[in-house]
Amino acid sequence: MTQPEALHSLLEAVAAGNVTPASALDKLKNLTFESVGDFAKIDHHRTLRTGFPEVIWGLGKTPEQIAQIIEVMRVGNPLVMATRIEPDVFTKLQEKVSGLQYYPTARICTLVSETIPSKYSGIISVICAGTSDLPVAEEAAVTAELCGFQVKRLWDVGVAGIHRLLSNQQVITEADVLIVVAGMEGALPSVVAGLADCPVIAVPTSIGYGTSFGGIAPLLTMLNSCAPGIGVVNIDNGFGAAILAGQILRTAHKLKPINEQ
């Protein structure tokens, strides 16, 4: 009961006499949230409110807890997704949950009822400074793809060899939203924003030497960028960057020029 179609089908069944009002009321009890044991409450209404389903944060949860949450969420959900799932945790989850798919670099596991086609127009391009930043970049790319967006990838084009970026400038010009992932000093988003005519979402990573302070240095660089049009998410937050990019594309149709309103 998490999707508008499911609610509509239930109401039609009641109207046709195939489902009693009492039975329908029982089904609707879990529309807003549903308890899983004494450790989780599943937000079934999130897609209706925000356009995106609830996603499981894997770190800090046991495989048993994650498995129980997945089993509750798989009923009526076209997409069930868990982030920050390490390989050993996924191995244990496979023993408990059927049909799981795993993206090892992104550390994402998912249940999908079918292959999810692109549901939205526009392109999200994910640009990554270095190979060590790939887990965060892939988290953004895979999240966006699973949510129904078209994604292009461009890896290992950091500012230490800027010609690598400039020789792939079409990735920037073709994008409708850019996600730029970088560690070390975090300069890449500023360079990209100076070449782009679309929103740029900067993602600092915790990759770097000691004075990177676990990602604080690139975070501050991105926040202090002189290039306009940059938004910055938290350190290593590829998932959050993907959802923000998706919201930009998903809601773009709501805006019209003043003379067309």
C-alpha positions in Angstrom: 0.0 0.0 0.0 2.8 2.4 -0.7 1.9 3.5 -4.3 -1.0 5.5 -5.6 -1.9 2.7 -7.9 -2.2 0.2 -5.1 -4.5 2.6 -3.1 -6.6 3.1 -6.2 -6.9 -0.6 -6.8 -8.0 -1.2 -3.3 -10.7 1.5 -3.5 -11.9 0.0 -6.8 -12.1 -3.4 -5.2 -14.2 -2.0 -2.3 -16.5 -0.2 -4.8 -16.9 -3.4 -6.8 -17.7 -5.4 -3.7 -14.7 -7.7 -4.0 -13.2 -6.4 -0.7 -15.2 -5.6 2.4 -14.8 -2.2 4.1 -13.5 -3.9 7.2 -10.9 -5.8 5.2 -9.9 -2.5 3.4 -9.6 -0.8 6.8 -7.2 -3.5 8.0 -5.0 -3.0 4.9 -5.0 0.7 5.4 -3.7 0.5 8.9 -0.2 0.2 7.7 -0.4 3.0 5.1 1.6 5.5 7.0 4.1 3.4 8.8 4.6 -0.2 10.0 6.6 -1.5 12.9 9.3 -4.1 12.4 10.0 -5.8 15.7 10.9 -3.2 18.3 13.8 -1.7 16.2 12.3 0.0 13.1 9.2 1.7 11.7 8.8 1.6 7.9 7.6 4.8 6.4 5.2 3.5 3.7 3.9 6.9 2.9 7.2 8.5 1.9 6.8 7.9 -1.8 3.5 9.6 -1.7 4.9 12.6 0.2 8.3 13.0 -1.4 8.4 11.1 -4.7 11.1 8.7 -3.5 10.7 5.5 -1.3 12.3 5.0 2.1 15.8 3.5 1.7 17.5 1.3 4.3 20.8 2.7 5.9 22.8 -0.4 6.4 25.6 0.7 8.7 24.9 0.0 12.3 22.2 -2.5 11.6 22.6 -6.3 11.9 22.0 -8.6 8.9 19.0 -9.9 10.8 17.5 -6.5 11.2 18.2 -5.5 7.6 16.6 -8.8 6.4 13.5 -8.3 8.4 13.1 -4.7 7.1 13.6 -5.8 3.5 10.9 -8.5 3.9 8.4 -6.0 5.2 9.3 -3.4 2.5 9.1 -5.8 -0.4 5.3 -6.2 -0.1 3.9 -3.6 -2.6 7.1 -1.8 -3.3 8.6 -1.8 -6.8 12.0 -0.9 -5.3 13.6 -1.9 -2.0 17.1 -0.6 -1.5 19.8 -0.7 1.2 22.9 1.4 1.2 26.4 0.9 2.8 26.1 -2.9 2.7 29.6 -4.4 3.0 30.3 -7.7 1.1 30.3 -9.8 4.2 26.9 -8.4 5.2 25.5 -9.0 1.8 26.7 -12.7 1.9 24.6 -13.1 5.1 21.6 -11.3 3.6 21.6 -13.7 0.6 21.0 -16.5 3.0 18.0 -14.8 4.5 16.4 -12.9 1.5 15.7 -14.2 -1.9 16.2 -12.1 -5.1 18.8 -9.6 -3.8 21.0 -7.9 -6.3 24.3 -6.3 -5.2 26.4 -3.5 -6.5 29.8 -4.0 -4.7 31.5 -0.7 -5.6 28.4 1.3 -4.6 27.8 -1.0 -1.6 24.1 -1.1 -2.4 21.8 -4.1 -2.4 18.4 -4.0 -3.9 15.2 -5.8 -4.7 13.4 -4.7 -7.8 10.2 -6.3 -9.1 11.5 -5.9 -12.6 14.1 -4.0 -14.6 13.5 -0.4 -13.8 13.4 1.7 -17.0 14.2 5.4 -17.1 11.0 7.2 -15.9 12.2 10.8 -16.1 13.6 12.9 -18.9 17.0 14.6 -18.4 20.4 13.3 -17.8 22.3 13.2 -14.5 26.0 13.1 -15.1 28.3 11.9 -12.3 31.9 13.0 -12.5 34.5 11.6 -10.2 37.9 13.1 -9.5 39.9 9.9 -8.7 39.6 6.1 -8.6 39.6 6.2 -4.8 36.4 8.3 -4.9 34.5 5.6 -6.9 32.5 4.1 -4.0 30.8 7.4 -3.3 30.4 8.2 -7.1 29.0 4.8 -7.8 26.6 5.2 -4.8 25.3 8.3 -6.5 25.1 6.8 -10.0 23.4 3.5 -8.9 20.9 5.3 -6.7 19.9 7.6 -9.5 19.5 4.7 -11.9 17.5 2.6 -9.5 15.2 5.6 -9.0 14.5 5.8 -12.7 16.9 8.4 -14.0 19.3 8.4 -17.0 22.9 8.5 -15.8 26.2 9.1 -17.5 29.5 8.5 -15.8 33.0 10.1 -16.1 35.7 8.7 -13.8 39.2 9.8 -12.9 39.3 13.3 -14.3 40.7 15.2 -11.3 42.4 18.6 -11.6 45.9 17.1 -11.4 45.4 16.2 -15.0 42.8 18.7 -16.1 43.2 17.8 -19.8 41.3 14.5 -19.0 38.3 16.6 -18.0 38.5 19.0 -20.9 38.8 16.2 -23.5 35.4 14.9 -22.2 33.6 18.2 -22.0 30.6 16.9 -23.8 29.6 15.0 -20.6 29.3 18.4 -19.0 27.4 20.1 -21.8 24.9 17.2 -22.3 24.0 17.0 -18.6 20.9 18.5 -17.0 22.2 18.0 -13.5 25.9 17.3 -12.6 27.1 15.4 -9.5 30.8 16.0 -9.0 32.7 13.8 -6.5 36.1 14.7 -5.2 38.4 14.2 -2.2 41.9 15.7 -1.5 41.5 19.5 -1.9 38.1 19.2 -3.6 38.7 21.6 -6.4 37.0 19.7 -9.2 33.4 21.0 -8.6 34.5 24.6 -9.0 36.2 23.8 -12.3 33.1 21.9 -13.6 30.7 24.7 -12.5 32.7 27.2 -14.5 32.0 25.1 -17.6 28.4 24.1 -16.9 25.0 25.7 -17.5 23.1 23.4 -15.1 23.0 22.8 -11.4 26.2 21.3 -9.9 26.0 19.1 -6.8 29.4 18.8 -5.1 30.2 15.7 -3.0 33.3 15.9 -0.8 34.8 12.5 0.0 36.9 11.4 3.0 39.8 10.5 0.7 43.0 12.4 1.3 46.2 12.8 3.4 46.2 13.9 7.0 45.3 17.5 6.6 42.2 16.5 4.5 40.8 15.8 8.0 38.6 13.0 6.7 36.9 15.1 4.1 36.6 18.4 5.9 39.2 20.1 3.7 37.3 19.3 0.4 34.0 20.2 2.1 35.3 23.6 3.0 36.8 24.1 -0.5 33.4 23.3 -2.1 31.5 25.6 0.3 33.9 28.4 -0.4 33.8 27.9 -4.2 33.8 31.1 -6.2 31.9 29.4 -9.0 28.2 30.1 -8.7 25.5 27.4 -9.0 27.1 24.8 -6.7 25.2 23.0 -3.9 27.2 20.9 -1.5 26.1 17.8 0.4 27.7 16.1 3.3 31.0 14.1 3.2 30.7 10.8 1.3 27.0 11.4 0.8 26.6 10.0 -2.8 23.1 8.9 -2.0 21.9 12.3 -0.9 23.4 13.9 -4.0 21.5 11.5 -6.2 18.2 12.2 -4.5 18.8 15.9 -4.8 19.6 15.6 -8.5 16.5 13.5 -8.9 14.3 16.0 -7.2 15.6 18.8 -9.5 14.7 16.8 -12.6 11.5 15.3 -11.2 10.0 18.6 -10.3 11.3 20.7 -13.1 8.0 20.5 -15.0 6.3 22.5 -12.3 8.0 25.7 -13.3 6.9 27.6 -16.3 8.0 31.0 -17.7 5.9 33.8 -16.2 4.3 34.7 -19.5 3.0 31.1 -19.9 1.4 30.9 -16.4 
